Amino acid sequence: MGLGRTVFRLLFLGTFSALLVALAIRLLDEIAGRRRREAQVTARNLERAHEVADAYESELIELERTVLPGISIRS
């Protein structure tokens, strides 16, 4: 009986410690402001996002022009 009770106490202590550590980390994250939950959308940010999207679209490789060694696209 003594061994089972000791194991139970150790499991409880480990679980409780893990919860305390998780809560402390979450609290410190909130205080430090490292985790941003809201993004501030401005006209400049939106314009920059459109510019980046247009740049990616202009650099897309067409599949018909792609030549891959040993792979036939048309088959």
Summary of the structure (lengths in Angstrom):
residues: 75
radius of gyration: 27.6
end to end distance: 71.6
largest distance: 74.9
contacts: 108
relative contact order: 0.05
helix: 67%
strand: 3%
